[in-house]
């Protein structure tokens, strides 16, 4: 009896696609231009101030 009960309880996994489309909101900030400006400014300061370091 126990064996029949255990055989009747088979685990079931069900996968379904969502009804609505998946929406992903992303805020991406690109600061590459800012870094280039800072590097140029630092390069100018270092070229003018030779004894800084």
mmCIF entry with sequence, helices, sheets and N, C-alpha, C, O atoms, coordinates in Angstrom:
data_MODEL
# 
_entry.id   MODEL 
# 
_entity.id                         1 
_entity.type                       polymer 
_entity.pdbx_number_of_molecules   1 
# 
_entity_poly.entity_id                      1 
_entity_poly.type                           'polypeptide(L)' 
_entity_poly.nstd_linkage                   no 
_entity_poly.nstd_monomer                   no 
_entity_poly.pdbx_seq_one_letter_code       
;(UNK)(UNK)(UNK)(UNK)(UNK)(UNK)(UNK)(UNK)(UNK)(UNK)(UNK)(UNK)(UNK)(UNK)(UNK)(UNK)
(UNK)(UNK)(UNK)(UNK)(UNK)(UNK)(UNK)(UNK)(UNK)(UNK)(UNK)(UNK)(UNK)(UNK)(UNK)(UNK)
(UNK)(UNK)(UNK)(UNK)(UNK)(UNK)(UNK)(UNK)(UNK)(UNK)(UNK)(UNK)(UNK)(UNK)(UNK)(UNK)
(UNK)(UNK)(UNK)(UNK)(UNK)
;
_entity_poly.pdbx_seq_one_letter_code_can   XXXXXXXXXXXXXXXXXXXXXXXXXXXXXXXXXXXXXXXXXXXXXXXXXXXXX 
_entity_poly.pdbx_strand_id                 A 
# 
loop_
_entity_poly_seq.entity_id 
_entity_poly_seq.num 
_entity_poly_seq.mon_id 
_entity_poly_seq.hetero 
1 1  UNK n 
1 2  UNK n 
1 3  UNK n 
1 4  UNK n 
1 5  UNK n 
1 6  UNK n 
1 7  UNK n 
1 8  UNK n 
1 9  UNK n 
1 10 UNK n 
1 11 UNK n 
1 12 UNK n 
1 13 UNK n 
1 14 UNK n 
1 15 UNK n 
1 16 UNK n 
1 17 UNK n 
1 18 UNK n 
1 19 UNK n 
1 20 UNK n 
1 21 UNK n 
1 22 UNK n 
1 23 UNK n 
1 24 UNK n 
1 25 UNK n 
1 26 UNK n 
1 27 UNK n 
1 28 UNK n 
1 29 UNK n 
1 30 UNK n 
1 31 UNK n 
1 32 UNK n 
1 33 UNK n 
1 34 UNK n 
1 35 UNK n 
1 36 UNK n 
1 37 UNK n 
1 38 UNK n 
1 39 UNK n 
1 40 UNK n 
1 41 UNK n 
1 42 UNK n 
1 43 UNK n 
1 44 UNK n 
1 45 UNK n 
1 46 UNK n 
1 47 UNK n 
1 48 UNK n 
1 49 UNK n 
1 50 UNK n 
1 51 UNK n 
1 52 UNK n 
1 53 UNK n 
# 
_struct_asym.id          A 
_struct_asym.entity_id   1 
# 
loop_
_struct_conf.conf_type_id 
_struct_conf.id 
_struct_conf.pdbx_PDB_helix_id 
_struct_conf.beg_label_comp_id 
_struct_conf.beg_label_asym_id 
_struct_conf.beg_label_seq_id 
_struct_conf.pdbx_beg_PDB_ins_code 
_struct_conf.end_label_comp_id 
_struct_conf.end_label_asym_id 
_struct_conf.end_label_seq_id 
_struct_conf.pdbx_end_PDB_ins_code 
_struct_conf.beg_auth_comp_id 
_struct_conf.beg_auth_asym_id 
_struct_conf.beg_auth_seq_id 
_struct_conf.end_auth_comp_id 
_struct_conf.end_auth_asym_id 
_struct_conf.end_auth_seq_id 
_struct_conf.pdbx_PDB_helix_class 
_struct_conf.details 
_struct_conf.pdbx_PDB_helix_length 
HELX_P HELX_P1 AA1 UNK A 2  ? UNK A 8  ? UNK A 2  UNK A 8  1 ? 7  
HELX_P HELX_P2 AA2 UNK A 32 ? UNK A 48 ? UNK A 32 UNK A 48 1 ? 17 
# 
_struct_conf_type.id          HELX_P 
_struct_conf_type.criteria    ? 
_struct_conf_type.reference   ? 
# 
loop_
_atom_site.group_PDB 
_atom_site.id 
_atom_site.type_symbol 
_atom_site.label_atom_id 
_atom_site.label_alt_id 
_atom_site.label_comp_id 
_atom_site.label_asym_id 
_atom_site.label_entity_id 
_atom_site.label_seq_id 
_atom_site.pdbx_PDB_ins_code 
_atom_site.Cartn_x 
_atom_site.Cartn_y 
_atom_site.Cartn_z 
_atom_site.occupancy 
_atom_site.B_iso_or_equiv 
_atom_site.pdbx_formal_charge 
_atom_site.auth_seq_id 
_atom_site.auth_comp_id 
_atom_site.auth_asym_id 
_atom_site.auth_atom_id 
_atom_site.pdbx_PDB_model_num 
ATOM 1   N N  . UNK A 1 1  ? 0.821  -1.191 0.000   1.00 0.00 ? 1  UNK A N  1 
ATOM 2   C CA . UNK A 1 1  ? 0.000  0.000  0.000   1.00 0.00 ? 1  UNK A CA 1 
ATOM 3   C C  . UNK A 1 1  ? 0.872  1.264  0.000   1.00 0.00 ? 1  UNK A C  1 
ATOM 4   O O  . UNK A 1 1  ? 0.611  2.208  -0.746  1.00 0.00 ? 1  UNK A O  1 
ATOM 5   N N  . UNK A 1 2  ? 1.907  1.267  0.847   1.00 0.00 ? 2  UNK A N  1 
ATOM 6   C CA . UNK A 1 2  ? 2.816  2.406  0.922   1.00 0.00 ? 2  UNK A CA 1 
ATOM 7   C C  . UNK A 1 2  ? 3.555  2.592  -0.393  1.00 0.00 ? 2  UNK A C  1 
ATOM 8   O O  . UNK A 1 2  ? 3.760  3.721  -0.839  1.00 0.00 ? 2  UNK A O  1 
ATOM 9   N N  . UNK A 1 3  ? 3.953  1.495  -1.012  1.00 0.00 ? 3  UNK A N  1 
ATOM 10  C CA . UNK A 1 3  ? 4.660  1.565  -2.297  1.00 0.00 ? 3  UNK A CA 1 
ATOM 11  C C  . UNK A 1 3  ? 3.765  2.175  -3.363  1.00 0.00 ? 3  UNK A C  1 
ATOM 12  O O  . UNK A 1 3  ? 4.248  2.975  -4.164  1.00 0.00 ? 3  UNK A O  1 
ATOM 13  N N  . UNK A 1 4  ? 2.525  1.845  -3.410  1.00 0.00 ? 4  UNK A N  1 
ATOM 14  C CA . UNK A 1 4  ? 1.607  2.411  -4.403  1.00 0.00 ? 4  UNK A CA 1 
ATOM 15  C C  . UNK A 1 4  ? 1.382  3.905  -4.152  1.00 0.00 ? 4  UNK A C  1 
ATOM 16  O O  . UNK A 1 4  ? 1.232  4.680  -5.097  1.00 0.00 ? 4  UNK A O  1 
ATOM 17  N N  . UNK A 1 5  ? 1.360  4.298  -2.903  1.00 0.00 ? 5  UNK A N  1 
ATOM 18  C CA . UNK A 1 5  ? 1.184  5.709  -2.569  1.00 0.00 ? 5  UNK A CA 1 
ATOM 19  C C  . UNK A 1 5  ? 2.393  6.514  -3.013  1.00 0.00 ? 5  UNK A C  1 
ATOM 20  O O  . UNK A 1 5  ? 2.251  7.601  -3.573  1.00 0.00 ? 5  UNK A O  1 
ATOM 21  N N  . UNK A 1 6  ? 3.604  5.971  -2.759  1.00 0.00 ? 6  UNK A N  1 
ATOM 22  C CA . UNK A 1 6  ? 4.821  6.677  -3.153  1.00 0.00 ? 6  UNK A CA 1 
ATOM 23  C C  . UNK A 1 6  ? 4.951  6.769  -4.671  1.00 0.00 ? 6  UNK A C  1 
ATOM 24  O O  . UNK A 1 6  ? 5.407  7.791  -5.183  1.00 0.00 ? 6  UNK A O  1 
ATOM 25  N N  . UNK A 1 7  ? 4.566  5.741  -5.388  1.00 0.00 ? 7  UNK A N  1 
ATOM 26  C CA . UNK A 1 7  ? 4.655  5.773  -6.851  1.00 0.00 ? 7  UNK A CA 1 
ATOM 27  C C  . UNK A 1 7  ? 3.655  6.747  -7.446  1.00 0.00 ? 7  UNK A C  1 
ATOM 28  O O  . UNK A 1 7  ? 3.893  7.286  -8.528  1.00 0.00 ? 7  UNK A O  1 
ATOM 29  N N  . UNK A 1 8  ? 2.566  6.981  -6.782  1.00 0.00 ? 8  UNK A N  1 
ATOM 30  C CA . UNK A 1 8  ? 1.552  7.915  -7.266  1.00 0.00 ? 8  UNK A CA 1 
ATOM 31  C C  . UNK A 1 8  ? 1.933  9.364  -7.044  1.00 0.00 ? 8  UNK A C  1 
ATOM 32  O O  . UNK A 1 8  ? 1.326  10.247 -7.651  1.00 0.00 ? 8  UNK A O  1 
ATOM 33  N N  . UNK A 1 9  ? 2.925  9.648  -6.188  1.00 0.00 ? 9  UNK A N  1 
ATOM 34  C CA . UNK A 1 9  ? 3.343  11.015 -5.899  1.00 0.00 ? 9  UNK A CA 1 
ATOM 35  C C  . UNK A 1 9  ? 4.602  11.333 -6.678  1.00 0.00 ? 9  UNK A C  1 
ATOM 36  O O  . UNK A 1 9  ? 5.697  11.303 -6.117  1.00 0.00 ? 9  UNK A O  1 
ATOM 37  N N  . UNK A 1 10 ? 4.472  11.631 -7.935  1.00 0.00 ? 10 UNK A N  1 
ATOM 38  C CA . UNK A 1 10 ? 5.628  11.990 -8.760  1.00 0.00 ? 10 UNK A CA 1 
ATOM 39  C C  . UNK A 1 10 ? 5.743  13.507 -8.794  1.00 0.00 ? 10 UNK A C  1 
ATOM 40  O O  . UNK A 1 10 ? 4.750  14.188 -9.049  1.00 0.00 ? 10 UNK A O  1 
ATOM 41  N N  . UNK A 1 11 ? 6.931  14.056 -8.542  1.00 0.00 ? 11 UNK A N  1 
ATOM 42  C CA . UNK A 1 11 ? 7.084  15.512 -8.599  1.00 0.00 ? 11 UNK A CA 1 
ATOM 43  C C  . UNK A 1 11 ? 6.887  16.015 -10.029 1.00 0.00 ? 11 UNK A C  1 
ATOM 44  O O  . UNK A 1 11 ? 7.245  15.338 -10.992 1.00 0.00 ? 11 UNK A O  1 
ATOM 45  N N  . UNK A 1 12 ? 6.313  17.211 -10.152 1.00 0.00 ? 12 UNK A N  1 
ATOM 46  C CA . UNK A 1 12 ? 6.018  17.771 -11.457 1.00 0.00 ? 12 UNK A CA 1 
ATOM 47  C C  . UNK A 1 12 ? 6.516  19.205 -11.509 1.00 0.00 ? 12 UNK A C  1 
ATOM 48  O O  . UNK A 1 12 ? 6.207  20.012 -10.632 1.00 0.00 ? 12 UNK A O  1 
ATOM 49  N N  . UNK A 1 13 ? 7.290  19.516 -12.541 1.00 0.00 ? 13 UNK A N  1 
ATOM 50  C CA . UNK A 1 13 ? 7.794  20.865 -12.747 1.00 0.00 ? 13 UNK A CA 1 
ATOM 51  C C  . UNK A 1 13 ? 7.174  21.400 -14.027 1.00 0.00 ? 13 UNK A C  1 
ATOM 52  O O  . UNK A 1 13 ? 7.229  20.753 -15.073 1.00 0.00 ? 13 UNK A O  1 
ATOM 53  N N  . UNK A 1 14 ? 6.589  22.576 -13.938 1.00 0.00 ? 14 UNK A N  1 
ATOM 54  C CA . UNK A 1 14 ? 5.915  23.139 -15.096 1.00 0.00 ? 14 UNK A CA 1 
ATOM 55  C C  . UNK A 1 14 ? 6.491  24.517 -15.400 1.00 0.00 ? 14 UNK A C  1 
ATOM 56  O O  . UNK A 1 14 ? 6.520  25.382 -14.524 1.00 0.00 ? 14 UNK A O  1 
ATOM 57  N N  . UNK A 1 15 ? 6.947  24.728 -16.625 1.00 0.00 ? 15 UNK A N  1 
ATOM 58  C CA . UNK A 1 15 ? 7.488  26.012 -17.052 1.00 0.00 ? 15 UNK A CA 1 
ATOM 59  C C  . UNK A 1 15 ? 6.549  26.625 -18.080 1.00 0.00 ? 15 UNK A C  1 
ATOM 60  O O  . UNK A 1 15 ? 6.089  25.956 -19.006 1.00 0.00 ? 15 UNK A O  1 
ATOM 61  N N  . UNK A 1 16 ? 6.277  27.909 -17.896 1.00 0.00 ? 16 UNK A N  1 
ATOM 62  C CA . UNK A 1 16 ? 5.403  28.611 -18.840 1.00 0.00 ? 16 UNK A CA 1 
ATOM 63  C C  . UNK A 1 16 ? 5.983  29.976 -19.154 1.00 0.00 ? 16 UNK A C  1 
ATOM 64  O O  . UNK A 1 16 ? 6.603  30.608 -18.298 1.00 0.00 ? 16 UNK A O  1 
ATOM 65  N N  . UNK A 1 17 ? 5.785  30.422 -20.364 1.00 0.00 ? 17 UNK A N  1 
ATOM 66  C CA . UNK A 1 17 ? 6.184  31.779 -20.741 1.00 0.00 ? 17 UNK A CA 1 
ATOM 67  C C  . UNK A 1 17 ? 5.202  32.756 -20.115 1.00 0.00 ? 17 UNK A C  1 
ATOM 68  O O  . UNK A 1 17 ? 4.016  32.448 -19.999 1.00 0.00 ? 17 UNK A O  1 
ATOM 69  N N  . UNK A 1 18 ? 5.683  33.944 -19.706 1.00 0.00 ? 18 UNK A N  1 
ATOM 70  C CA . UNK A 1 18 ? 4.762  34.916 -19.105 1.00 0.00 ? 18 UNK A CA 1 
ATOM 71  C C  . UNK A 1 18 ? 3.768  35.433 -20.138 1.00 0.00 ? 18 UNK A C  1 
ATOM 72  O O  . UNK A 1 18 ? 4.049  35.449 -21.336 1.00 0.00 ? 18 UNK A O  1 
ATOM 73  N N  . UNK A 1 19 ? 2.614  35.852 -19.661 1.00 0.00 ? 19 UNK A N  1 
ATOM 74  C CA . UNK A 1 19 ? 1.579  36.397 -20.548 1.00 0.00 ? 19 UNK A CA 1 
ATOM 75  C C  . UNK A 1 19 ? 1.983  37.751 -21.124 1.00 0.00 ? 19 UNK A C  1 
ATOM 76  O O  . UNK A 1 19 ? 1.719  38.052 -22.288 1.00 0.00 ? 19 UNK A O  1 
ATOM 77  N N  . UNK A 1 20 ? 2.633  38.563 -20.279 1.00 0.00 ? 20 UNK A N  1 
ATOM 78  C CA . UNK A 1 20 ? 3.043  39.900 -20.701 1.00 0.00 ? 20 UNK A CA 1 
ATOM 79  C C  . UNK A 1 20 ? 4.519  39.890 -21.070 1.00 0.00 ? 20 UNK A C  1 
ATOM 80  O O  . UNK A 1 20 ? 5.276  39.067 -20.556 1.00 0.00 ? 20 UNK A O  1 
ATOM 81  N N  . UNK A 1 21 ? 4.943  40.797 -21.958 1.00 0.00 ? 21 UNK A N  1 
ATOM 82  C CA . UNK A 1 21 ? 6.377  40.848 -22.292 1.00 0.00 ? 21 UNK A CA 1 
ATOM 83  C C  . UNK A 1 21 ? 7.190  41.302 -21.082 1.00 0.00 ? 21 UNK A C  1 
ATOM 84  O O  . UNK A 1 21 ? 6.703  42.051 -20.235 1.00 0.00 ? 21 UNK A O  1 
ATOM 85  N N  . UNK A 1 22 ? 8.410  40.846 -21.019 1.00 0.00 ? 22 UNK A N  1 
ATOM 86  C CA . UNK A 1 22 ? 9.303  41.218 -19.925 1.00 0.00 ? 22 UNK A CA 1 
ATOM 87  C C  . UNK A 1 22 ? 9.851  42.607 -20.211 1.00 0.00 ? 22 UNK A C  1 
ATOM 88  O O  . UNK A 1 22 ? 10.352 42.864 -21.306 1.00 0.00 ? 22 UNK A O  1 
ATOM 89  N N  . UNK A 1 23 ? 9.762  43.495 -19.245 1.00 0.00 ? 23 UNK A N  1 
ATOM 90  C CA . UNK A 1 23 ? 10.232 44.876 -19.413 1.00 0.00 ? 23 UNK A CA 1 
ATOM 91  C C  . UNK A 1 23 ? 11.427 45.091 -18.501 1.00 0.00 ? 23 UNK A C  1 
ATOM 92  O O  . UNK A 1 23 ? 11.368 44.838 -17.298 1.00 0.00 ? 23 UNK A O  1 
ATOM 93  N N  . UNK A 1 24 ? 12.514 45.564 -19.100 1.00 0.00 ? 24 UNK A N  1 
ATOM 94  C CA . UNK A 1 24 ? 13.723 45.828 -18.332 1.00 0.00 ? 24 UNK A CA 1 
ATOM 95  C C  . UNK A 1 24 ? 14.058 47.306 -18.507 1.00 0.00 ? 24 UNK A C  1 
ATOM 96  O O  . UNK A 1 24 ? 14.304 47.757 -19.625 1.00 0.00 ? 24 UNK A O  1 
ATOM 97  N N  . UNK A 1 25 ? 14.069 48.053 -17.421 1.00 0.00 ? 25 UNK A N  1 
ATOM 98  C CA . UNK A 1 25 ? 14.460 49.465 -17.454 1.00 0.00 ? 25 UNK A CA 1 
ATOM 99  C C  . UNK A 1 25 ? 15.897 49.572 -16.973 1.00 0.00 ? 25 UNK A C  1 
ATOM 100 O O  . UNK A 1 25 ? 16.244 49.088 -15.896 1.00 0.00 ? 25 UNK A O  1 
ATOM 101 N N  . UNK A 1 26 ? 16.711 50.202 -17.771 1.00 0.00 ? 26 UNK A N  1 
ATOM 102 C CA . UNK A 1 26 ? 18.122 50.338 -17.392 1.00 0.00 ? 26 UNK A CA 1 
ATOM 103 C C  . UNK A 1 26 ? 18.533 51.796 -17.478 1.00 0.00 ? 26 UNK A C  1 
ATOM 104 O O  . UNK A 1 26 ? 18.220 52.494 -18.443 1.00 0.00 ? 26 UNK A O  1 
ATOM 105 N N  . UNK A 1 27 ? 19.223 52.231 -16.474 1.00 0.00 ? 27 UNK A N  1 
ATOM 106 C CA . UNK A 1 27 ? 19.833 53.554 -16.496 1.00 0.00 ? 27 UNK A CA 1 
ATOM 107 C C  . UNK A 1 27 ? 21.340 53.338 -16.575 1.00 0.00 ? 27 UNK A C  1 
ATOM 108 O O  . UNK A 1 27 ? 21.951 52.826 -15.638 1.00 0.00 ? 27 UNK A O  1 
ATOM 109 N N  . UNK A 1 28 ? 21.921 53.724 -17.675 1.00 0.00 ? 28 UNK A N  1 
ATOM 110 C CA . UNK A 1 28 ? 23.350 53.527 -17.880 1.00 0.00 ? 28 UNK A CA 1 
ATOM 111 C C  . UNK A 1 28 ? 24.009 54.893 -18.007 1.00 0.00 ? 28 UNK A C  1 
ATOM 112 O O  . UNK A 1 28 ? 23.610 55.716 -18.831 1.00 0.00 ? 28 UNK A O  1 
ATOM 113 N N  . UNK A 1 29 ? 24.986 55.111 -17.211 1.00 0.00 ? 29 UNK A N  1 
ATOM 114 C CA . UNK A 1 29 ? 25.714 56.376 -17.258 1.00 0.00 ? 29 UNK A CA 1 
ATOM 115 C C  . UNK A 1 29 ? 27.116 56.093 -17.761 1.00 0.00 ? 29 UNK A C  1 
ATOM 116 O O  . UNK A 1 29 ? 27.855 55.301 -17.176 1.00 0.00 ? 29 UNK A O  1 
ATOM 117 N N  . UNK A 1 30 ? 27.465 56.742 -18.839 1.00 0.00 ? 30 UNK A N  1 
ATOM 118 C CA . UNK A 1 30 ? 28.793 56.560 -19.416 1.00 0.00 ? 30 UNK A CA 1 
ATOM 119 C C  . UNK A 1 30 ? 29.605 57.807 -19.108 1.00 0.00 ? 30 UNK A C  1 
ATOM 120 O O  . UNK A 1 30 ? 29.239 58.913 -19.505 1.00 0.00 ? 30 UNK A O  1 
ATOM 121 N N  . UNK A 1 31 ? 30.696 57.620 -18.406 1.00 0.00 ? 31 UNK A N  1 
ATOM 122 C CA . UNK A 1 31 ? 31.499 58.761 -18.015 1.00 0.00 ? 31 UNK A CA 1 
ATOM 123 C C  . UNK A 1 31 ? 32.876 58.738 -18.652 1.00 0.00 ? 31 UNK A C  1 
ATOM 124 O O  . UNK A 1 31 ? 33.816 59.321 -18.111 1.00 0.00 ? 31 UNK A O  1 
ATOM 125 N N  . UNK A 1 32 ? 33.006 58.091 -19.764 1.00 0.00 ? 32 UNK A N  1 
ATOM 126 C CA . UNK A 1 32 ? 34.294 57.989 -20.440 1.00 0.00 ? 32 UNK A CA 1 
ATOM 127 C C  . UNK A 1 32 ? 34.812 59.370 -20.831 1.00 0.00 ? 32 UNK A C  1 
ATOM 128 O O  . UNK A 1 32 ? 36.001 59.651 -20.684 1.00 0.00 ? 32 UNK A O  1 
ATOM 129 N N  . UNK A 1 33 ? 33.931 60.228 -21.323 1.00 0.00 ? 33 UNK A N  1 
ATOM 130 C CA . UNK A 1 33 ? 34.355 61.558 -21.744 1.00 0.00 ? 33 UNK A CA 1 
ATOM 131 C C  . UNK A 1 33 ? 34.890 62.363 -20.556 1.00 0.00 ? 33 UNK A C  1 
ATOM 132 O O  . UNK A 1 33 ? 35.879 63.083 -20.691 1.00 0.00 ? 33 UNK A O  1 
ATOM 133 N N  . UNK A 1 34 ? 34.251 62.243 -19.416 1.00 0.00 ? 34 UNK A N  1 
ATOM 134 C CA . UNK A 1 34 ? 34.697 62.973 -18.225 1.00 0.00 ? 34 UNK A CA 1 
ATOM 135 C C  . UNK A 1 34 ? 36.085 62.512 -17.829 1.00 0.00 ? 34 UNK A C  1 
ATOM 136 O O  . UNK A 1 34 ? 36.926 63.340 -17.481 1.00 0.00 ? 34 UNK A O  1 
ATOM 137 N N  . UNK A 1 35 ? 36.344 61.242 -17.869 1.00 0.00 ? 35 UNK A N  1 
ATOM 138 C CA . UNK A 1 35 ? 37.669 60.735 -17.495 1.00 0.00 ? 35 UNK A CA 1 
ATOM 139 C C  . UNK A 1 35 ? 38.737 61.247 -18.436 1.00 0.00 ? 35 UNK A C  1 
ATOM 140 O O  . UNK A 1 35 ? 39.832 61.585 -17.987 1.00 0.00 ? 35 UNK A O  1 
ATOM 141 N N  . UNK A 1 36 ? 38.461 61.315 -19.706 1.00 0.00 ? 36 UNK A N  1 
ATOM 142 C CA . UNK A 1 36 ? 39.437 61.814 -20.670 1.00 0.00 ? 36 UNK A CA 1 
ATOM 143 C C  . UNK A 1 36 ? 39.764 63.268 -20.371 1.00 0.00 ? 36 UNK A C  1 
ATOM 144 O O  . UNK A 1 36 ? 40.929 63.662 -20.425 1.00 0.00 ? 36 UNK A O  1 
ATOM 145 N N  . UNK A 1 37 ? 38.755 64.070 -20.056 1.00 0.00 ? 37 UNK A N  1 
ATOM 146 C CA . UNK A 1 37 ? 38.994 65.479 -19.733 1.00 0.00 ? 37 UNK A CA 1 
ATOM 147 C C  . UNK A 1 37 ? 39.841 65.603 -18.474 1.00 0.00 ? 37 UNK A C  1 
ATOM 148 O O  . UNK A 1 37 ? 40.760 66.420 -18.428 1.00 0.00 ? 37 UNK A O  1 
ATOM 149 N N  . UNK A 1 38 ? 39.547 64.814 -17.463 1.00 0.00 ? 38 UNK A N  1 
ATOM 150 C CA . UNK A 1 38 ? 40.324 64.876 -16.235 1.00 0.00 ? 38 UNK A CA 1 
ATOM 151 C C  . UNK A 1 38 ? 41.757 64.455 -16.498 1.00 0.00 ? 38 UNK A C  1 
ATOM 152 O O  . UNK A 1 38 ? 42.686 65.070 -15.976 1.00 0.00 ? 38 UNK A O  1 
ATOM 153 N N  . UNK A 1 39 ? 41.951 63.417 -17.299 1.00 0.00 ? 39 UNK A N  1 
ATOM 154 C CA . UNK A 1 39 ? 43.308 62.966 -17.597 1.00 0.00 ? 39 UNK A CA 1 
ATOM 155 C C  . UNK A 1 39 ? 44.080 64.041 -18.342 1.00 0.00 ? 39 UNK A C  1 
ATOM 156 O O  . UNK A 1 39 ? 45.265 64.242 -18.076 1.00 0.00 ? 39 UNK A O  1 
ATOM 157 N N  . UNK A 1 40 ? 43.442 64.728 -19.259 1.00 0.00 ? 40 UNK A N  1 
ATOM 158 C CA . UNK A 1 40 ? 44.125 65.802 -19.978 1.00 0.00 ? 40 UNK A CA 1 
ATOM 159 C C  . UNK A 1 40 ? 44.449 66.958 -19.050 1.00 0.00 ? 40 UNK A C  1 
ATOM 160 O O  . UNK A 1 40 ? 45.528 67.543 -19.138 1.00 0.00 ? 40 UNK A O  1 
ATOM 161 N N  . UNK A 1 41 ? 43.512 67.296 -18.151 1.00 0.00 ? 41 UNK A N  1 
ATOM 162 C CA . UNK A 1 41 ? 43.773 68.361 -17.190 1.00 0.00 ? 41 UNK A CA 1 
ATOM 163 C C  . UNK A 1 41 ? 44.947 68.001 -16.283 1.00 0.00 ? 41 UNK A C  1 
ATOM 164 O O  . UNK A 1 41 ? 45.815 68.834 -16.019 1.00 0.00 ? 41 UNK A O  1 
ATOM 165 N N  . UNK A 1 42 ? 44.967 66.779 -15.818 1.00 0.00 ? 42 UNK A N  1 
ATOM 166 C CA . UNK A 1 42 ? 46.068 66.335 -14.952 1.00 0.00 ? 42 UNK A CA 1 
ATOM 167 C C  . UNK A 1 42 ? 47.375 66.342 -15.740 1.00 0.00 ? 42 UNK A C  1 
ATOM 168 O O  . UNK A 1 42 ? 48.415 66.729 -15.207 1.00 0.00 ? 42 UNK A O  1 
ATOM 169 N N  . UNK A 1 43 ? 47.335 65.929 -16.972 1.00 0.00 ? 43 UNK A N  1 
ATOM 170 C CA . UNK A 1 43 ? 48.543 65.942 -17.803 1.00 0.00 ? 43 UNK A CA 1 
ATOM 171 C C  . UNK A 1 43 ? 49.060 67.363 -17.984 1.00 0.00 ? 43 UNK A C  1 
ATOM 172 O O  . UNK A 1 43 ? 50.268 67.595 -17.938 1.00 0.00 ? 43 UNK A O  1 
ATOM 173 N N  . UNK A 1 44 ? 48.149 68.320 -18.191 1.00 0.00 ? 44 UNK A N  1 
ATOM 174 C CA . UNK A 1 44 ? 48.560 69.712 -18.332 1.00 0.00 ? 44 UNK A CA 1 
ATOM 175 C C  . UNK A 1 44 ? 49.171 70.240 -17.039 1.00 0.00 ? 44 UNK A C  1 
ATOM 176 O O  . UNK A 1 44 ? 50.184 70.939 -17.069 1.00 0.00 ? 44 UNK A O  1 
ATOM 177 N N  . UNK A 1 45 ? 48.562 69.908 -15.908 1.00 0.00 ? 45 UNK A N  1 
ATOM 178 C CA . UNK A 1 45 ? 49.103 70.362 -14.619 1.00 0.00 ? 45 UNK A CA 1 
ATOM 179 C C  . UNK A 1 45 ? 50.480 69.766 -14.390 1.00 0.00 ? 45 UNK A C  1 
ATOM 180 O O  . UNK A 1 45 ? 51.398 70.458 -13.950 1.00 0.00 ? 45 UNK A O  1 
ATOM 181 N N  . UNK A 1 46 ? 50.622 68.473 -14.689 1.00 0.00 ? 46 UNK A N  1 
ATOM 182 C CA . UNK A 1 46 ? 51.916 67.825 -14.468 1.00 0.00 ? 46 UNK A CA 1 
ATOM 183 C C  . UNK A 1 46 ? 52.982 68.368 -15.405 1.00 0.00 ? 46 UNK A C  1 
ATOM 184 O O  . UNK A 1 46 ? 54.155 68.442 -15.039 1.00 0.00 ? 46 UNK A O  1 
ATOM 185 N N  . UNK A 1 47 ? 52.582 68.748 -16.612 1.00 0.00 ? 47 UNK A N  1 
ATOM 186 C CA . UNK A 1 47 ? 53.576 69.296 -17.538 1.00 0.00 ? 47 UNK A CA 1 
ATOM 187 C C  . UNK A 1 47 ? 53.997 70.708 -17.122 1.00 0.00 ? 47 UNK A C  1 
ATOM 188 O O  . UNK A 1 47 ? 55.136 71.108 -17.363 1.00 0.00 ? 47 UNK A O  1 
ATOM 189 N N  . UNK A 1 48 ? 53.101 71.455 -16.507 1.00 0.00 ? 48 UNK A N  1 
ATOM 190 C CA . UNK A 1 48 ? 53.441 72.813 -16.062 1.00 0.00 ? 48 UNK A CA 1 
ATOM 191 C C  . UNK A 1 48 ? 54.197 72.790 -14.744 1.00 0.00 ? 48 UNK A C  1 
ATOM 192 O O  . UNK A 1 48 ? 55.109 73.589 -14.531 1.00 0.00 ? 48 UNK A O  1 
ATOM 193 N N  . UNK A 1 49 ? 53.818 71.878 -13.863 1.00 0.00 ? 49 UNK A N  1 
ATOM 194 C CA . UNK A 1 49 ? 54.435 71.805 -12.529 1.00 0.00 ? 49 UNK A CA 1 
ATOM 195 C C  . UNK A 1 49 ? 55.405 70.631 -12.502 1.00 0.00 ? 49 UNK A C  1 
ATOM 196 O O  . UNK A 1 49 ? 55.034 69.539 -12.072 1.00 0.00 ? 49 UNK A O  1 
ATOM 197 N N  . UNK A 1 50 ? 56.600 70.827 -12.938 1.00 0.00 ? 50 UNK A N  1 
ATOM 198 C CA . UNK A 1 50 ? 57.575 69.731 -13.041 1.00 0.00 ? 50 UNK A CA 1 
ATOM 199 C C  . UNK A 1 50 ? 57.970 69.173 -11.665 1.00 0.00 ? 50 UNK A C  1 
ATOM 200 O O  . UNK A 1 50 ? 58.215 67.972 -11.546 1.00 0.00 ? 50 UNK A O  1 
ATOM 201 N N  . UNK A 1 51 ? 58.035 69.993 -10.655 1.00 0.00 ? 51 UNK A N  1 
ATOM 202 C CA . UNK A 1 51 ? 58.472 69.523 -9.336  1.00 0.00 ? 51 UNK A CA 1 
ATOM 203 C C  . UNK A 1 51 ? 57.343 69.131 -8.416  1.00 0.00 ? 51 UNK A C  1 
ATOM 204 O O  . UNK A 1 51 ? 57.531 69.062 -7.201  1.00 0.00 ? 51 UNK A O  1 
ATOM 205 N N  . UNK A 1 52 ? 56.170 68.870 -8.972  1.00 0.00 ? 52 UNK A N  1 
ATOM 206 C CA . UNK A 1 52 ? 55.008 68.534 -8.149  1.00 0.00 ? 52 UNK A CA 1 
ATOM 207 C C  . UNK A 1 52 ? 55.185 67.210 -7.408  1.00 0.00 ? 52 UNK A C  1 
ATOM 208 O O  . UNK A 1 52 ? 54.789 67.102 -6.248  1.00 0.00 ? 52 UNK A O  1 
ATOM 209 N N  . UNK A 1 53 ? 55.769 66.208 -8.049  1.00 0.00 ? 53 UNK A N  1 
ATOM 210 C CA . UNK A 1 53 ? 55.997 64.901 -7.399  1.00 0.00 ? 53 UNK A CA 1 
ATOM 211 C C  . UNK A 1 53 ? 57.461 64.635 -7.208  1.00 0.00 ? 53 UNK A C  1 
ATOM 212 O O  . UNK A 1 53 ? 57.834 63.588 -6.680  1.00 0.00 ? 53 UNK A O  1 
# 
